[in-house]
Amino acid sequence: MPGRTWELCLLLLLGLGPGSQEALPPPCESEIYCHGELLNQVQMARLYQDDKQFVDMPLSIAPEQVLQTFTELSRDHNHSIPREQLQAFVHEHFQAKGQELQPWTPADWKDSPQFLQKISDAKLRAWAGQLHQLWKKLGKKMKPEVLSHPERFSLIYSEHPFIVPGGRFVEFYYCYGHVPNGGRVYYLQRSQPPLLTLMMDCYLTHTNDTAFLQENIETLALELDFWTKNRTVSVSLEGKNYLLNRYYVPYGGPRPESYSKDVELADTLPEGDREALWAELKAGAESGWDFSSRWLIGGPNPNSLSGIRTSKLVPVDLNAFLCQAEELMSNFYSRLGNDSQATKYRILRSQRLAALNAVLWDEQTGAWFDYDLEKKKKNREFYPSNLTPLWARCFSDPGVADKALKYLEDNRILTYQYGIPTSLQKTGQQWDFPNAWAPLQDLVIRGLAKAPLRRAQEVAFQLAQNWIRTNFDVYLQKSAMYEKYDVSNGGQPGGGGEYEVQEGFGWTNGVVLMLLDRYGDRLTSGAKLAFLEPHCLAATLLPSLLLSLLPR
């Protein structure tokens, strides 16, 4: 097949030939979108500012014809096609990104949903109405040719319409035995954090559609089976073995959507270490935290992405998600009358809870921490993910909410008035300080809000108020919503990482609308009030606590 000779030469150049580390399989078989000389030449020529743009472009003709033409062109130029001719080749044989999609408005979309009337502040209510309109902009469905000629697209076909995040992310998130990192063929060997079961629970809460649950319960089980079979690790502590999960993607080559960056980064390492680096980068992408000091700490160079070691850590959030999913699956099977499966997942949840307590929980600090499999110790740096079990209701200590509050105070997190930072490490990676991300605000806010502790509930509201004002203020300035925000400079669009900050943006819009729905009668668009110092927090909350004690 075209490109195989070139690949052998490339592997030898990268030090992956005889006597070197064995090459891992590519992320998919496509010699255009996943591996091969065509992908290498186009991405290393940097025809586009963002490598993802090329691998999202559909083909104009059959891939065999494209590869044959490319092979001849490359041979004529001694496997180094001049940039201008390479651009002309791509222009002739590929279509613009997004051509396979067309607009879609959800059938149940309403111009003025009822929850808007719950928002007391007129400015916030008007803003929420504008955000609600964005779902139409982000709604997409696939054109018929993606089904009739799937080989011409990196996009994986779905008959169902969907919402895209926005910006560079114009694909869906769909079940494929697991939930891929994205709906593209080059993402198929990486998952997303396992939240499909929670999505089903949200759907059932709003519809009570037990028939839909019955039709799809085995699909939910498939996703959890994927994590059990492919991402399980055993941790031995004090003579006991505990099974937990990690992010792990044993597939080789640079990430197609960040190809040139991965090649450049690999050039800084010995040749025999490059495949391992690329696998760890993919694991970091699977985590959703691509990239962060979480995956760098403990390595030979904790300030460089070349030292990434994602698969060597047992993450708090991943295991809390799975703990929650196991509880939900037990509830689902009970609802469907399948007692044996309900018992199976109840036992799995109990075992995971014991593992979380033994391996990840730290009583002294009142939080959970990622566990380093090589160093055999916890990573005690601050990340909002350290409180994910509180959000997932995966704990047995009734006093855990009070301990979580103290943990936030001790790390001075409540002094950040524009949002909860992703870490306190300034590495230049996008999942570190000074960026704040909507899903992480949700983890902490709803984790505290669910607690049967008035003080925790009031802090949850104050955190929600801060985040709403940050998003609202930036929207007033930019007329846009962003994937992340910088909490160090007055709350502006975030930065760092591998690409420019993206507009859209699905999860940011969703968290804002969720908070407006939950706290709409109290949230305001007025001037932001910074949190007091941690030791003054009790004084801040005292008036509301006293009011709660008055006779009614």
C-alpha positions as CSV (number, residue, x, y, z in Angstrom):
1,M,0.0,0.0,0.0
2,P,1.2,3.6,-0.6
3,G,3.2,5.1,2.2
4,R,4.4,1.8,3.8
5,T,8.0,2.2,2.5
6,W,8.0,5.7,3.7
7,E,6.7,4.7,7.1
8,L,9.5,2.1,7.5
9,C,12.1,4.8,6.7
10,L,10.4,7.2,9.1
11,L,10.5,4.7,12.0
12,L,14.2,4.0,11.3
13,L,14.9,7.8,11.4
14,L,13.0,8.0,14.7
15,G,15.1,5.3,16.2
16,L,12.3,2.7,16.2
17,G,13.9,0.1,14.0
18,P,15.7,-3.1,14.9
19,G,17.1,-2.9,18.5
20,S,14.9,0.0,19.6
21,Q,11.6,0.2,21.4
22,E,8.9,-1.6,19.5
23,A,6.6,0.8,17.6
24,L,3.0,1.0,18.9
25,P,0.1,0.7,16.5
26,P,-1.2,3.9,14.9
27,P,-4.4,5.5,16.2
28,C,-6.3,4.3,13.2
29,E,-5.7,2.6,9.8
30,S,-6.2,5.7,7.6
31,E,-2.9,6.7,5.8
32,I,-4.3,10.2,5.4
33,Y,-5.8,11.1,8.8
34,C,-3.8,8.9,11.2
35,H,-0.3,8.0,9.9
36,G,1.9,7.9,6.8
37,E,3.9,10.2,4.6
38,L,1.1,12.4,3.4
39,L,0.1,13.3,7.0
40,N,3.8,13.9,7.9
41,Q,4.6,16.1,5.0
42,V,1.5,18.3,5.2
43,Q,1.6,18.7,9.0
44,M,5.4,19.4,9.1
45,A,5.0,22.0,6.4
46,R,2.6,23.8,8.8
47,L,0.2,24.8,6.1
48,Y,-2.3,25.7,8.8
49,Q,-1.8,27.5,12.1
50,D,-3.7,24.6,13.8
51,D,-2.7,21.0,12.9
52,K,-6.3,19.9,13.6
53,Q,-7.6,21.9,10.7
54,F,-6.0,19.6,8.1
55,V,-7.1,16.3,9.7
56,D,-10.7,17.6,9.9
57,M,-10.8,18.4,6.1
58,P,-12.9,15.9,4.0
59,L,-11.5,14.4,0.8
60,S,-12.8,15.4,-2.6
61,I,-12.2,12.0,-4.1
62,A,-11.5,8.4,-3.0
63,P,-8.5,8.1,-0.6
64,E,-6.8,5.5,-2.8
65,Q,-6.7,8.1,-5.6
66,V,-5.5,10.8,-3.3
67,L,-2.7,8.6,-2.0
68,Q,-1.7,7.5,-5.5
69,T,-1.4,11.0,-6.7
70,F,0.5,12.1,-3.6
71,T,2.9,9.1,-3.9
72,E,3.8,10.1,-7.4
73,L,4.2,13.8,-6.5
74,S,6.3,12.9,-3.5
75,R,8.5,10.6,-5.6
76,D,9.0,13.3,-8.2
77,H,10.3,15.6,-5.4
78,N,12.4,13.1,-3.5
79,H,9.9,12.8,-0.7
80,S,10.1,16.6,0.0
81,I,7.3,18.4,-1.9
82,P,7.8,22.2,-2.0
83,R,5.3,24.1,0.2
84,E,3.6,25.8,-2.7
85,Q,2.9,22.6,-4.6
86,L,1.9,20.9,-1.4
87,Q,-0.7,23.6,-0.8
88,A,-2.0,23.2,-4.3
89,F,-2.3,19.4,-3.8
90,V,-4.3,19.9,-0.6
91,H,-6.5,22.5,-2.2
92,E,-7.3,20.2,-5.1
93,H,-7.9,17.0,-3.1
94,F,-9.5,18.2,0.1
95,Q,-12.5,20.3,1.0
96,A,-12.7,23.0,3.6
97,K,-13.2,21.9,7.3
98,G,-16.9,21.7,8.3
99,Q,-18.2,21.0,4.8
100,E,-19.7,17.7,5.9
101,L,-22.0,19.5,8.4
102,Q,-25.1,21.5,8.1
103,P,-27.0,23.6,10.7
104,W,-29.6,22.0,13.0
105,T,-32.0,23.4,15.5
106,P,-33.2,20.9,18.2
107,A,-36.9,20.0,17.6
108,D,-37.7,20.8,21.3
109,W,-35.9,24.2,21.3
110,K,-38.0,27.0,22.6
111,D,-37.3,30.7,22.0
112,S,-38.1,31.6,25.6
113,P,-37.7,28.7,28.0
114,Q,-39.4,28.8,31.4
115,F,-36.3,28.9,33.4
116,L,-35.4,32.4,32.1
117,Q,-38.3,33.8,34.1
118,K,-36.7,32.6,37.3
119,I,-33.7,35.0,36.8
120,S,-34.4,38.1,38.9
121,D,-31.6,40.3,37.5
122,A,-32.8,41.8,34.2
123,K,-29.3,42.0,32.7
124,L,-28.6,38.4,33.5
125,R,-31.9,37.3,32.2
126,A,-31.3,39.1,28.8
127,W,-27.8,37.5,28.7
128,A,-29.2,34.1,29.4
129,G,-31.6,34.5,26.5
130,Q,-28.6,35.3,24.2
131,L,-26.7,32.2,25.4
132,H,-29.8,30.1,24.8
133,Q,-29.8,31.3,21.2
134,L,-26.2,29.9,20.8
135,W,-27.5,26.3,20.9
136,K,-28.9,26.9,17.4
137,K,-25.4,28.1,16.3
138,L,-23.8,25.0,17.8
139,G,-26.4,22.5,16.5
140,K,-25.2,20.4,13.6
141,K,-26.2,17.3,11.6
142,M,-24.2,15.4,9.0
143,K,-24.8,15.5,5.3
144,P,-25.8,12.2,3.6
145,E,-22.4,11.8,1.9
146,V,-20.7,11.0,5.3
147,L,-22.8,7.9,5.3
148,S,-22.4,7.0,1.6
149,H,-18.6,7.7,1.5
150,P,-17.3,7.4,5.1
151,E,-13.8,6.8,3.8
152,R,-13.6,10.4,2.6
153,F,-14.0,11.8,6.1
154,S,-12.3,11.8,9.4
155,L,-15.7,12.5,11.0
156,I,-17.4,9.3,12.2
157,Y,-21.0,9.1,10.9
158,S,-24.0,9.6,13.2
159,E,-27.6,9.6,12.0
160,H,-28.5,11.7,14.9
161,P,-27.9,15.5,15.1
162,F,-25.7,16.9,17.9
163,I,-24.3,19.9,19.6
164,V,-20.6,20.8,19.0
165,P,-18.5,22.6,21.6
166,G,-17.5,25.4,19.1
167,G,-14.3,26.9,17.8
168,R,-11.9,24.2,16.5
169,F,-14.1,21.5,18.0
170,V,-16.6,20.7,15.3
171,E,-17.4,17.1,16.1
172,F,-19.7,15.2,18.5
173,Y,-19.0,12.9,21.5
174,Y,-20.6,9.5,20.8
175,C,-20.6,5.9,22.1
176,Y,-18.3,3.5,20.2
177,G,-17.8,0.8,22.8
178,H,-16.5,3.7,24.8
179,V,-16.9,7.5,24.3
180,P,-14.1,8.5,22.0
181,N,-12.0,11.6,22.7
182,G,-14.0,13.1,19.8
183,G,-16.0,12.0,16.8
184,R,-13.0,11.6,14.4
185,V,-11.3,8.4,13.3
186,Y,-8.0,9.6,14.7
187,Y,-9.6,9.9,18.2
188,L,-10.9,6.3,18.3
189,Q,-8.3,4.8,20.6
190,R,-8.7,7.5,23.3
191,S,-11.7,7.8,25.5
192,Q,-13.3,10.7,27.3
193,P,-13.8,10.7,31.0
194,P,-16.7,8.2,31.6
195,L,-19.8,10.4,32.0
196,L,-22.2,8.7,29.6
197,T,-24.0,7.0,32.5
198,L,-24.5,10.3,34.3
199,M,-25.9,11.7,31.0
200,M,-28.5,8.9,31.0
201,D,-29.4,9.8,34.6
202,C,-29.9,13.4,33.7
203,Y,-32.1,12.4,30.8
204,L,-34.2,10.1,33.0
205,T,-34.6,12.8,35.6
206,H,-36.2,15.0,33.0
207,T,-38.2,12.4,31.0
208,N,-38.7,9.3,33.1
209,D,-38.2,7.4,29.9
210,T,-37.6,3.9,31.2
211,A,-38.0,2.4,27.8
212,F,-35.0,4.3,26.5
213,L,-33.0,3.1,29.5
214,Q,-34.0,-0.5,28.7
215,E,-32.9,-0.1,25.1
216,N,-29.5,1.4,26.0
217,I,-28.5,-0.1,29.3
218,E,-26.1,-2.5,27.6
219,T,-24.4,0.4,25.8
220,L,-23.7,2.0,29.2
221,A,-22.3,-1.3,30.5
222,L,-20.0,-1.5,27.5
223,E,-18.4,1.8,28.4
224,L,-17.7,0.7,32.0
225,D,-16.4,-2.6,30.7
226,F,-14.0,-0.7,28.5
227,W,-12.4,1.0,31.5
228,T,-12.3,-2.3,33.4
229,K,-10.6,-4.2,30.6
230,N,-8.2,-1.5,29.3
231,R,-7.5,1.0,32.1
232,T,-7.4,-0.9,35.4
233,V,-4.3,-0.9,37.7
234,S,-3.7,-2.6,41.0
235,V,-2.3,-0.6,44.0
236,S,-0.8,-2.5,46.9
237,L,-1.0,-0.8,50.3
238,E,-0.4,-2.3,53.7
239,G,-0.8,-5.8,52.4
240,K,-4.0,-5.2,50.5
241,N,-4.6,-4.8,46.8
242,Y,-7.0,-2.2,45.4
243,L,-8.2,-1.9,41.8
244,L,-8.5,1.6,40.5
245,N,-8.3,3.2,37.0
246,R,-6.0,5.4,35.1
247,Y,-5.8,7.1,31.7
248,Y,-3.7,5.0,29.3
249,V,-3.5,5.0,25.5
250,P,-0.9,2.5,24.1
251,Y,-1.0,3.7,20.6
252,G,2.0,5.2,18.8
253,G,2.9,8.1,16.5
254,P,2.2,11.8,17.0
255,R,-1.3,12.9,17.6
256,P,-2.7,13.7,14.1
257,E,-4.4,16.9,15.3
258,S,-1.2,18.2,16.9
259,Y,1.3,16.4,14.7
260,S,4.0,19.0,14.2
261,K,4.1,19.9,17.9
262,D,4.4,16.2,18.9
263,V,7.3,15.7,16.5
264,E,9.1,18.8,17.7
265,L,8.7,17.8,21.3
266,A,9.9,14.2,20.5
267,D,13.0,15.7,18.9
268,T,14.1,16.8,22.4
269,L,14.3,13.2,23.7
270,P,16.5,10.2,22.9
271,E,15.1,8.3,19.9
272,G,14.0,5.3,22.0
273,D,11.8,7.4,24.2
274,R,9.6,9.0,21.6
275,E,6.9,6.4,21.2
276,A,6.4,6.4,25.0
277,L,6.1,10.2,24.9
278,W,3.4,10.1,22.2
279,A,1.4,7.5,24.1
280,E,1.6,9.6,27.3
281,L,0.4,12.7,25.4
282,K,-2.6,10.8,24.1
283,A,-3.3,9.6,27.7
284,G,-3.2,13.3,28.7
285,A,-5.7,14.1,26.0
286,E,-7.9,11.3,27.1
287,S,-8.1,12.8,30.6
288,G,-9.5,16.1,29.2
289,W,-6.6,17.9,31.0
290,D,-4.4,18.4,28.0
291,F,-2.1,19.5,29.4
292,S,-1.4,20.1,33.1
293,S,1.2,19.9,35.9
294,R,-0.9,17.0,37.1
295,W,0.7,14.8,34.5
296,L,4.2,16.3,34.8
297,I,4.9,16.2,38.5
298,G,7.3,13.5,39.6
299,G,9.1,13.3,36.3
300,P,12.7,14.2,35.5
301,N,11.6,17.6,34.2
302,P,8.3,18.7,35.9
303,N,8.3,22.0,33.9
304,S,8.5,20.4,30.5
305,L,5.8,18.6,28.5
306,S,8.5,16.2,27.4
307,G,8.3,14.7,30.9
308,I,4.6,13.9,30.8
309,R,3.7,10.7,32.6
310,T,-0.1,10.6,32.7
311,S,-0.4,6.8,32.8
312,K,1.8,6.7,35.9
313,L,-0.9,8.4,38.0
314,V,-4.2,7.2,39.4
315,P,-6.5,10.3,39.0
316,V,-9.1,11.3,41.6
317,D,-11.7,12.6,39.2
318,L,-11.6,9.5,36.9
319,N,-12.2,7.1,39.8
320,A,-14.9,9.4,41.3
321,F,-16.7,9.4,37.9
322,L,-16.5,5.6,37.8
323,C,-17.7,5.3,41.4
324,Q,-20.7,7.5,40.5
325,A,-21.4,5.5,37.3
326,E,-21.3,2.2,39.3
327,E,-23.9,3.5,41.7
328,L,-26.1,4.8,38.9
329,M,-25.8,1.4,37.1
330,S,-26.9,-0.4,40.2
331,N,-29.9,2.0,40.5
332,F,-30.7,1.6,36.8
333,Y,-30.7,-2.2,36.9
334,S,-32.9,-2.2,40.1
335,R,-35.3,0.1,38.2
336,L,-35.4,-2.5,35.4
337,G,-35.9,-5.4,37.7
338,N,-32.5,-7.0,37.1
339,D,-31.4,-7.7,40.7
340,S,-28.2,-9.7,39.8
341,Q,-26.7,-6.9,37.8
342,A,-27.8,-4.3,40.4
343,T,-25.9,-6.3,43.0
344,K,-22.9,-6.6,40.7
345,Y,-22.5,-2.8,40.4
346,R,-23.4,-2.2,44.0
347,I,-20.4,-4.4,45.0
348,L,-18.1,-2.7,42.4
349,R,-19.1,0.7,43.9
350,S,-18.4,-0.5,47.4
351,Q,-15.0,-1.9,46.4
352,R,-14.1,1.4,44.6
353,L,-15.2,3.5,47.6
354,A,-12.9,1.4,49.8
355,A,-10.0,2.0,47.3
356,L,-10.7,5.7,47.2
357,N,-10.5,5.9,51.0
358,A,-7.4,3.8,51.3
359,V,-5.3,5.1,48.3
360,L,-6.5,8.6,47.5
361,W,-8.1,10.1,50.6
362,D,-6.0,12.1,53.1
363,E,-7.6,12.7,56.4
364,Q,-5.1,15.3,57.5
365,T,-5.8,17.7,54.6
366,G,-9.4,16.8,54.1
367,A,-9.2,16.0,50.3
368,W,-8.4,13.2,47.8
369,F,-5.2,13.3,45.8
370,D,-3.9,11.6,42.6
371,Y,-1.7,8.6,43.4
372,D,1.7,8.2,41.8
373,L,2.2,4.5,40.8
374,E,6.0,4.8,40.4
375,K,6.7,7.0,43.4
376,K,4.1,5.2,45.5
377,K,2.8,8.5,47.1
378,K,0.1,11.1,46.6
379,N,0.5,14.3,44.6
380,R,-0.5,16.9,47.2
381,E,-0.7,19.9,44.8
382,F,-4.1,21.7,44.6
383,Y,-6.4,20.9,41.8
384,P,-10.3,21.3,41.9
385,S,-10.4,17.6,40.8
386,N,-9.2,16.7,44.3
387,L,-12.8,17.3,45.4
388,T,-14.6,15.3,42.7
389,P,-15.7,12.6,45.1
390,L,-17.7,15.3,47.0
391,W,-19.5,16.2,43.7
392,A,-20.0,12.5,42.8
393,R,-21.3,11.7,46.3
394,C,-18.6,9.0,46.6
395,F,-17.6,9.1,50.2
396,S,-18.6,7.6,53.5
397,D,-17.5,10.3,56.0
398,P,-20.5,12.6,56.8
399,G,-18.1,15.4,57.8
400,V,-16.3,15.5,54.4
401,A,-18.0,18.8,53.3
402,D,-16.7,20.7,56.3
403,K,-13.2,19.2,55.6
404,A,-13.4,20.2,52.0
405,L,-14.2,23.8,53.0
406,K,-11.2,23.9,55.2
407,Y,-9.1,22.5,52.4
408,L,-10.2,25.3,50.1
409,E,-9.5,27.9,52.8
410,D,-6.1,26.4,53.6
411,N,-5.1,26.7,50.0
412,R,-6.5,30.3,49.8
413,I,-8.8,29.2,46.9
414,L,-11.7,31.3,48.2
415,T,-9.6,34.5,47.7
416,Y,-9.8,34.2,43.9
417,Q,-12.7,36.4,43.0
418,Y,-12.9,35.6,39.3
419,G,-13.1,31.8,39.6
420,I,-11.4,28.7,41.0
421,P,-8.0,28.3,39.4
422,T,-7.2,24.9,37.7
423,S,-4.0,24.6,39.8
424,L,-1.6,26.9,41.7
425,Q,1.2,25.9,39.3
426,K,2.1,28.4,36.5
427,T,3.5,26.1,33.8
428,G,2.1,27.7,30.6
429,Q,-0.1,24.7,30.1
430,Q,-3.8,25.5,29.7
431,W,-5.0,23.2,32.6
432,D,-2.9,25.2,35.1
433,F,-2.8,28.6,36.7
434,P,-4.2,31.2,35.9
435,N,-6.9,29.4,33.8
436,A,-10.3,28.5,35.2
437,W,-12.6,26.1,33.4
438,A,-16.4,25.8,33.7
439,P,-16.6,22.0,34.4
440,L,-14.2,22.5,37.4
441,Q,-16.3,25.3,38.8
442,D,-19.2,22.9,38.6
443,L,-17.4,20.1,40.4
444,V,-16.7,22.4,43.4
445,I,-19.9,24.4,43.4
446,R,-22.3,21.5,43.1
447,G,-20.1,19.4,45.4
448,L,-20.6,22.0,48.2
449,A,-24.2,22.8,47.3
450,K,-25.2,19.1,47.8
451,A,-23.8,19.0,51.3
452,P,-26.2,19.2,54.2
453,L,-24.2,22.1,55.6
454,R,-25.5,25.6,55.4
455,R,-22.0,27.1,55.4
456,A,-21.0,24.9,52.4
457,Q,-24.2,25.8,50.5
458,E,-23.5,29.5,51.0
459,V,-19.9,29.2,49.8
460,A,-21.2,27.3,46.8
461,F,-23.5,30.3,46.0
462,Q,-20.7,32.8,46.4
463,L,-18.5,30.8,44.0
464,A,-21.4,30.7,41.5
465,Q,-21.8,34.4,41.8
466,N,-18.1,35.0,41.1
467,W,-18.2,32.7,38.0
468,I,-21.4,34.3,36.6
469,R,-20.0,37.8,36.9
470,T,-16.7,36.8,35.3
471,N,-18.5,35.2,32.3
472,F,-21.0,38.1,32.1
473,D,-18.3,40.8,32.2
474,V,-16.3,39.2,29.5
475,Y,-19.4,38.7,27.4
476,L,-20.1,42.4,27.7
477,Q,-16.6,43.2,26.4
478,K,-16.2,40.5,23.8
479,S,-19.8,39.4,22.8
480,A,-18.5,35.8,23.1
481,M,-18.3,32.9,25.5
482,Y,-14.9,31.1,25.9
483,E,-13.7,27.7,26.8
484,K,-11.6,29.0,29.7
485,Y,-10.9,32.2,31.6
486,D,-7.9,33.9,33.2
487,V,-8.6,34.5,36.9
488,S,-5.4,36.6,37.4
489,N,-6.1,39.6,35.3
490,G,-9.7,40.7,36.1
491,G,-11.3,37.7,34.5
492,Q,-10.4,37.6,30.8
493,P,-10.3,34.9,28.1
494,G,-7.7,32.3,29.1
495,G,-4.5,31.3,27.3
496,G,-1.6,28.9,27.3
497,G,-1.4,25.4,25.9
498,E,-1.3,24.3,22.3
499,Y,-3.9,26.6,20.6
500,E,-5.6,30.0,20.9
501,V,-8.5,30.2,23.3
502,Q,-11.7,29.0,21.6
503,E,-15.1,30.8,21.4
504,G,-18.4,29.0,21.5
505,F,-18.5,27.4,24.0
506,G,-20.6,24.4,24.9
507,W,-19.6,23.6,28.5
508,T,-19.2,27.2,29.5
509,N,-22.7,28.1,28.2
510,G,-24.1,25.0,29.9
511,V,-22.6,25.7,33.3
512,V,-23.7,29.3,33.2
513,L,-27.3,28.4,32.3
514,M,-27.3,25.7,35.0
515,L,-26.1,28.2,37.6
516,L,-28.7,30.7,36.4
517,D,-31.4,28.1,36.7
518,R,-30.3,27.1,40.2
519,Y,-29.6,30.5,41.7
520,G,-31.4,32.9,39.3
521,D,-33.4,34.5,42.1
522,R,-30.2,35.5,43.9
523,L,-27.5,36.1,41.3
524,T,-26.7,39.7,40.3
525,S,-24.8,41.3,37.4
526,G,-23.5,44.1,39.7
527,A,-19.9,44.8,40.9
528,K,-17.9,41.7,41.9
529,L,-17.2,41.3,45.6
530,A,-13.9,39.5,46.4
531,F,-13.9,36.9,49.0
532,L,-12.5,37.9,52.3
533,E,-9.4,36.2,53.7
534,P,-10.1,32.6,54.8
535,H,-10.1,33.4,58.5
536,C,-12.9,36.0,57.8
537,L,-15.1,33.6,56.0
538,A,-17.2,32.8,59.0
539,A,-17.9,36.5,59.5
540,T,-19.0,36.8,55.9
541,L,-21.5,34.0,56.3
542,L,-22.6,34.9,59.8
543,P,-25.6,37.1,58.7
544,S,-27.2,34.4,56.6
545,L,-26.5,31.8,59.4
546,L,-28.2,34.0,61.9
547,L,-31.2,34.6,59.7
548,S,-31.6,30.9,59.3
549,L,-32.0,30.5,63.0
550,L,-34.8,33.1,63.4
551,P,-38.3,31.8,63.9
552,R,-40.5,31.9,60.8
